Amino acid sequence: MVRKEIKQQAKDLIKNGKWFLLFVVLLIVSAVSSLTAGILMPVALFGLHLAIVGMFAGQEFDFNHFGTPFNDFNHALKVIAVYFLTMLIVMVGTMLFIIPGIIFYMMYVQAYRIMIEKPEIGIMDALRESKEMMNGYKMDYFVFQLSFIGHFLLIMITFGLWVIYLMPYFVVADTNYYLHLKQVRNEAKVVAEAAPVEAEVVE
């Protein structure tokens, strides 16, 4: 799947007014983050991620996902820890020089999503898996992010109104990029596991 297809799938997902629903949800998430000095941002993103993944699986947007973090306090704490540890790593890298900061961001950007979907693993495991997942895709993801520049220009042209569409579109497309990487990784594992079996058959 190429970047264009990832973005097109995101556009298709938010058609028929779903983009506005997501925009309202994102406003609420931003408000929660502001009122709690950003502390509850990863908790809100926890529910949002599950809801968007559910939509890609053919479900309607389910607000019940936002209650999921409160069902397992330890899991929620690990998601929060991964989120802020990633921010800290990126911040330190940026302080050294902007390029290391960008590289660290590309390496660990998927860590909190991995932590959300794998409550059984540890914090460092999530960071390691993100690094492995982004191996060979950091530049592609960087270009993917840059491909939204035109939309940010539209925000200025429309005096900020375009952000109503861009926010949900970007978040959904970004989630879809993660789902694409996860699929590629899973397919690679299947091939790797099948290889020894095929070798035995040949022998």
VOBA-1610 file (N, C-alpha, C; in pm, whole numbers, padded with zeros to 5 digits, always signed):
BEGIN
Met+00086-00120+00000Met+00000+00000+00000Met+00089+00125+00000Val+00066+00218-00090Val+00145+00339-00099Val+00079+00449-00017Arg+00153+00559-00001Arg+00102+00670+00080Arg-00031+00723+00027Lys-00043+00730-00104Lys-00166+00782-00165Lys-00286+00695-00127Glu-00268+00565-00128Glu-00377+00474-00093Glu-00413+00484+00055Ile-00312+00501+00139Ile-00336+00517+00283Ile-00422+00640+00308Lys-00390+00748+00239Lys-00466+00873+00256Lys-00605+00861+00197Gln-00617+00791+00084Gln-00749+00775+00021Gln-00841+00693+00110Gln-00789+00591+00172Gln-00870+00510+00264Gln-00918+00595+00382Ala-00832+00685+00427Ala-00871+00775+00536Ala-00984+00867+00492Lys-00973+00920+00371Lys-01079+01007+00317Lys-01211+00932+00307Asp-01204+00808+00259Asp-01326+00728+00245Asp-01390+00700+00381Leu-01305+00682+00482Leu-01356+00648+00615Leu-01433+00763+00679Ile-01390+00886+00650Ile-01452+01001+00718Ile-01559+01070+00632Lys-01602+01003+00526Lys-01708+01060+00442Lys-01842+01062+00516Asn-01939+01127+00454Asn-02077+01131+00505Asn-02088+01190+00646Gly-02010+01295+00669Gly-02021+01367+00795Gly-01942+01310+00910Lys-01877+01195+00890Lys-01799+01137+01000Lys-01680+01226+01037Trp-01632+01303+00941Trp-01520+01392+00968Trp-01559+01496+01073Phe-01686+01542+01069Phe-01729+01643+01165Phe-01740+01583+01305Leu-01791+01460+01313Leu-01799+01390+01441Leu-01660+01376+01501Leu-01565+01336+01419Leu-01427+01321+01466Leu-01367+01454+01506Phe-01403+01560+01435Phe-01353+01693+01470Phe-01401+01733+01609Val-01528+01709+01637Val-01584+01740+01769Val-01512+01658+01877Val-01488+01530+01847Val-01418+01443+01942Val-01277+01496+01968Leu-01209+01538+01861Leu-01074+01591+01875Leu-01071+01721+01954Leu-01176+01801+01939Leu-01186+01923+02020Leu-01198+01888+02168Ile-01278+01787+02197Ile-01295+01742+02336Ile-01163+01688+02390Val-01093+01610+02308Val-00963+01556+02348Val-00866+01669+02379Ser-00864+01771+02293Ser-00776+01885+02314Ser-00813+01960+02441Ala-00943+01973+02467Ala-00989+02042+02587Ala-00948+01966+02713Val-00965+01834+02709Val-00924+01750+02823Val-00775+01764+02848Ser-00698+01766+02739Ser-00553+01780+02752Ser-00517+01915+02814Ser-00583+02021+02768Ser-00554+02156+02819Ser-00590+02169+02966Leu-00704+02115+03004Leu-00752+02127+03142Leu-00667+02047+03239Thr-00599+01945+03189Thr-00516+01860+03276Thr-00367+01879+03249Ala-00332+01990+03186Ala-00192+02022+03154Ala-00127+01911+03069Gly-00207+01846+02987Gly-00155+01744+02897Gly-00142+01606+02957Ile-00166+01594+03088Ile-00145+01465+03155Ile-00239+01357+03102Leu-00365+01396+03075Leu-00463+01297+03029Leu-00470+01284+02877Met-00382+01354+02806Met-00380+01343+02660Met-00361+01198+02614Pro-00261+01124+02667Pro-00246+00985+02621Pro-00364+00896+02655Val-00435+00927+02764Val-00553+00849+02800Val-00663+00871+02697Ala-00681+00998+02656Ala-00781+01031+02555Ala-00743+00970+02420Leu-00613+00975+02387Leu-00567+00917+02261Leu-00582+00765+02261Phe-00576+00705+02379Phe-00598+00560+02396Phe-00734+00523+02338Gly-00838+00591+02386Gly-00974+00563+02339Gly-00993+00599+02193Leu-00933+00711+02151Leu-00946+00755+02012Leu-00884+00655+01917His-00768+00603+01952His-00701+00504+01867His-00788+00380+01848Leu-00842+00329+01958Leu-00927+00209+01950Leu-01052+00235+01866Ala-01109+00355+01880Ala-01230+00390+01805Ala-01202+00397+01655Ile-01089+00457+01617Ile-01055+00470+01475Ile-01020+00334+01416Val-00945+00254+01490Val-00913+00118+01443Val-01041+00038+01423Gly-01137+00057+01513Gly-01266-00009+01500Gly-01339+00034+01374Met-01329+00163+01340Met-01392+00213+01218Met-01330+00149+01094Phe-01198+00132+01094Phe-01132+00066+00982Phe-01173-00081+00972Ala-01219-00136+01085Ala-01265-00276+01086Ala-01413-00287+01050Gly-01474-00172+01013Gly-01613-00174+00969Gly-01715-00138+01075Gln-01668-00095+01193Gln-01760-00059+01301Gln-01793+00090+01296Glu-01899+00127+01366Glu-01931+00268+01384Glu-01840+00325+01493Phe-01827+00457+01495Phe-01746+00520+01599Phe-01808+00490+01735Asp-01731+00427+01822Asp-01783+00381+01952Asp-01719+00460+02065Phe-01800+00542+02132Phe-01750+00624+02243Phe-01712+00538+02364Asn-01759+00415+02369Asn-01726+00328+02481Asn-01576+00300+02491His-01506+00316+02378His-01362+00292+02379His-01289+00389+02472Phe-01348+00506+02493Phe-01282+00604+02579Phe-01285+00563+02726Gly-01367+00464+02757Gly-01370+00412+02894Gly-01273+00297+02915Thr-01218+00245+02805Thr-01127+00130+02813Thr-01006+00153+02904Pro-00940+00270+02897Pro-00823+00291+02983Pro-00853+00276+03132Phe-00977+00303+03170Phe-01013+00297+03312Phe-01047+00155+03358Asn-01049+00060+03264Asn-01074-00079+03299Asn-00948-00150+03347Asp-00833-00096+03308Asp-00705-00155+03348Asp-00609-00042+03380Phe-00600-00008+03507Phe-00521+00108+03550Phe-00373+00091+03515Asn-00320-00029+03535Asn-00178-00053+03506Asn-00147-00035+03357His-00240-00083+03273His-00222-00067+03129His-00222+00080+03092Ala-00317+00155+03147Ala-00326+00299+03120Ala-00199+00370+03163Leu-00144+00332+03278Leu-00020+00394+03326Leu+00096+00368+03231Lys+00100+00247+03175Lys+00208+00215+03081Lys+00195+00295+02953Val+00071+00315+02907Val+00049+00397+02787Val+00093+00541+02814Ile+00057+00593+02931Ile+00097+00729+02969Ile+00249+00739+02975Ala+00313+00638+03036Ala+00458+00638+03050Ala+00528+00636+02914Val+00480+00551+02824Val+00539+00542+02690Val+00522+00673+02615Tyr+00404+00733+02626Tyr+00375+00859+02557Tyr+00472+00968+02600Phe+00487+00986+02731Phe+00572+01095+02780Phe+00720+01062+02770Leu+00755+00935+02778Leu+00895+00897+02757Leu+00937+00924+02613Thr+00847+00896+02520Thr+00874+00926+02379Thr+00893+01076+02359Met+00806+01156+02422Met+00819+01301+02412Met+00952+01348+02469Leu+00993+01288+02581Leu+01119+01325+02645Leu+01238+01293+02556Ile+01236+01174+02496Ile+01345+01133+02406Ile+01355+01228+02288Val+01241+01263+02229Val+01238+01355+02115Val+01287+01493+02157Met+01245+01538+02274Met+01285+01670+02323Met+01436+01678+02346Val+01493+01573+02407Val+01637+01570+02431Val+01712+01569+02298Gly+01663+01489+02202Gly+01725+01485+02071Gly+01720+01618+02000Thr+01608+01689+02015Thr+01592+01820+01953Thr+01684+01923+02017Met+01705+01911+02148Met+01795+02003+02218Met+01938+01986+02170Leu+01977+01862+02139Leu+02111+01837+02088Leu+02126+01896+01948Phe+02027+01870+01865Phe+02022+01922+01728Phe+01889+01878+01670Ile+01832+01957+01583Ile+01696+01929+01537Ile+01685+01797+01461Ile+01789+01760+01388Ile+01783+01637+01309Ile+01772+01512+01397Pro+01853+01499+01504Pro+01833+01383+01594Pro+01693+01378+01652Gly+01636+01494+01681Gly+01500+01499+01734Gly+01400+01442+01636Ile+01416+01477+01508Ile+01327+01425+01403Ile+01344+01274+01389Ile+01470+01229+01391Ile+01497+01086+01377Ile+01437+01007+01494Phe+01455+01059+01616Phe+01398+00991+01733Phe+01246+00986+01725Tyr+01187+01095+01675Tyr+01041+01098+01660Tyr+00996+00989+01563Met+01065+00979+01450Met+01030+00878+01350Met+01049+00736+01404Met+01147+00719+01491Met+01175+00586+01545Met+01068+00540+01644Tyr+01024+00633+01728Tyr+00939+00594+01841Tyr+00795+00643+01831Val+00756+00695+01716Val+00623+00754+01699Val+00511+00651+01718Gln+00537+00525+01689Gln+00433+00423+01699Gln+00430+00354+01836Ala+00518+00392+01926Ala+00532+00320+02054Ala+00404+00322+02137Tyr+00338+00439+02144Tyr+00219+00445+02229Tyr+00104+00363+02169Arg+00097+00357+02036Arg-00006+00274+01973Arg+00020+00126+02000Ile+00146+00087+01992Ile+00182-00052+02021Ile+00149-00085+02166Met+00177+00008+02256Met+00148-00013+02398Met-00002-00027+02422Ile-00081+00050+02348Ile-00228+00041+02360Ile-00276-00098+02322Glu-00222-00151+02213Glu-00270-00279+02160Glu-00206-00401+02225Lys-00097-00379+02300Lys-00027-00491+02364Lys-00005-00463+02512Pro-00109-00475+02592Pro-00095-00445+02735Pro+00001-00538+02808Glu+00031-00652+02748Glu+00115-00752+02816Glu+00264-00719+02809Ile+00305-00629+02718Ile+00447-00600+02703Ile+00489-00485+02794Gly+00620-00467+02805Gly+00673-00360+02889Gly+00693-00230+02811Ile+00724-00125+02885Ile+00742+00007+02824Ile+00857+00007+02723Met+00971-00049+02762Met+01086-00052+02672Met+01060-00143+02552Asp+00978-00245+02572Asp+00942-00334+02460Asp+00864-00258+02353Ala+00774-00168+02398Ala+00695-00088+02305Ala+00786+00004+02224Leu+00884+00064+02291Leu+00979+00151+02221Leu+01062+00070+02121Arg+01105-00048+02163Arg+01186-00133+02075Arg+01105-00178+01952Glu+00979-00216+01975Glu+00895-00260+01863Glu+00867-00147+01766Ser+00851-00026+01820Ser+00830+00090+01732Ser+00953+00114+01646Lys+01070+00103+01708Lys+01196+00120+01634Lys+01207+00018+01523Glu+01171-00108+01553Glu+01176-00214+01452Glu+01072-00191+01343Met+00953-00148+01384Met+00845-00125+01288Met+00880-00014+01189Met+00949+00090+01239Met+00982+00205+01155Met+01112+00186+01078Asn+01182+00076+01102Asn+01306+00049+01031Asn+01278+00036+00881Gly+01340+00123+00803Gly+01318+00124+00659Gly+01200+00208+00615Tyr+01128+00266+00712Tyr+01010+00346+00679Tyr+01018+00490+00733Lys+01128+00525+00796Lys+01138+00659+00856Lys+01128+00768+00750Met+01200+00753+00640Met+01194+00854+00534Met+01057+00855+00467Asp+01000+00737+00447Asp+00867+00729+00386Asp+00764+00798+00474Tyr+00775+00777+00605Tyr+00681+00840+00698Tyr+00703+00991+00702Phe+00828+01034+00690Phe+00859+01177+00686Phe+00794+01242+00564Val+00805+01176+00449Val+00742+01226+00326Val+00590+01225+00341Phe+00538+01121+00405Phe+00394+01111+00431Phe+00345+01232+00511Gln+00421+01269+00613Gln+00385+01386+00694Gln+00392+01515+00611Leu+00497+01525+00530Leu+00514+01644+00446Leu+00403+01658+00342Ser+00341+01548+00304Ser+00238+01551+00200Ser+00113+01628+00244Phe+00106+01663+00372Phe-00009+01739+00422Phe+00017+01890+00422Ile+00132+01932+00372Ile+00166+02074+00372Ile+00061+02157+00298Gly+00013+02104+00186Gly-00088+02177+00109Gly-00213+02205+00191His-00250+02111+00276His-00368+02129+00361His-00344+02239+00465Phe-00221+02246+00515Phe-00190+02350+00613Phe-00192+02489+00547Leu-00155+02493+00418Leu-00166+02620+00345Leu-00313+02659+00328Leu-00399+02558+00308Leu-00543+02585+00296Leu-00601+02642+00425Ile-00542+02604+00537Ile-00588+02659+00666Ile-00570+02811+00666Met-00456+02856+00614Met-00430+03000+00610Met-00523+03069+00510Ile-00543+03005+00395Ile-00628+03064+00291Ile-00773+03076+00337Thr-00818+02976+00414Thr-00959+02974+00460Thr-00975+03036+00599Phe-00871+03107+00643Phe-00875+03173+00775Phe-00904+03073+00888Gly-00844+02956+00875Gly-00853+02856+00981Gly-00967+02756+00967Leu-01060+02780+00876Leu-01177+02692+00865Leu-01141+02551+00818Trp-01037+02539+00736Trp-01002+02408+00681Trp-00955+02310+00789Val-00916+02363+00905Val-00870+02276+01013Val-00982+02182+01060Ile-01107+02223+01038Ile-01222+02140+01077Ile-01219+02006+01005Tyr-01173+02007+00880Tyr-01162+01883+00803Tyr-01024+01819+00820Leu-00921+01904+00824Leu-00785+01851+00827Leu-00755+01771+00953Met-00801+01817+01068Met-00770+01747+01194Met-00813+01601+01192Pro-00941+01573+01162Pro-00981+01431+01158Pro-00915+01354+01044Tyr-00898+01418+00930Tyr-00835+01352+00816Tyr-00692+01310+00849Phe-00616+01401+00908Phe-00477+01373+00941Phe-00465+01262+01046Val-00545+01270+01151Val-00539+01170+01258Val-00577+01032+01206Val-00681+01024+01124Val-00724+00896+01068Val-00619+00841+00971Ala-00563+00928+00887Ala-00460+00884+00792Ala-00336+00836+00866Asp-00299+00906+00972Asp-00182+00868+01051Asp-00204+00732+01118Thr-00324+00709+01167Thr-00357+00579+01226Thr-00351+00469+01120Asn-00398+00501+01000Asn-00397+00403+00891Asn-00255+00368+00850Tyr-00165+00466+00858Tyr-00024+00438+00827Tyr+00030+00335+00926Tyr-00005+00351+01052Tyr+00036+00254+01154Tyr-00021+00115+01123Leu-00148+00110+01085Leu-00212-00019+01054Leu-00143-00085+00934His-00102-00002+00839His-00029-00055+00723His+00104-00116+00766Leu+00178-00044+00852Leu+00306-00095+00900Leu+00287-00225+00978Lys+00182-00231+01057Lys+00154-00351+01136Lys+00125-00470+01044Gln+00051-00445+00937Gln+00019-00551+00841Gln+00146-00601+00772Val+00231-00507+00731Val+00358-00544+00666Val+00443-00629+00760Arg+00448-00587+00886Arg+00529-00659+00986Arg+00473-00800+01011Asn+00342-00810+01020Asn+00280-00941+01042Asn+00303-01035+00924Glu+00294-00980+00802Glu+00317-01061+00683Glu+00462-01109+00677Ala+00554-01022+00718Ala+00696-01060+00719Ala+00721-01172+00819Lys+00651-01168+00933Lys+00665-01273+01034Lys+00615-01407+00980Val+00502-01403+00909Val+00445-01525+00852Val+00542-01588+00753Val+00602-01504+00669Val+00698-01553+00570Val+00820-01612+00639Ala+00868-01542+00743Ala+00987-01589+00816Ala+00961-01721+00886Glu+00841-01737+00941Glu+00807-01861+01011Glu+00786-01977+00914Ala+00741-01944+00793Ala+00714-02048+00693Ala+00842-02095+00625Ala+00945-02012+00624Ala+01069-02045+00554Ala+01134-02173+00603Pro+01152-02194+00735Pro+01214-02319+00781Pro+01133-02443+00742Val+01001-02430+00744Val+00914-02542+00707Val+00935-02579+00562Glu+00943-02477+00475Glu+00964-02501+00332Glu+01101-02566+00309Ala+01200-02521+00389Ala+01335-02576+00374Ala+01337-02724+00410Glu+01263-02763+00514Glu+01257-02902+00556Glu+01190-02988+00449Val+01087-02933+00385Val+01017-03006+00279Val+01109-03033+00162Val+01191-02933+00126Val+01285-02947+00015Val+01388-03054+00046Glu+01437-03055+00172Glu+01536-03154+00210Glu+01478-03295+00203
//
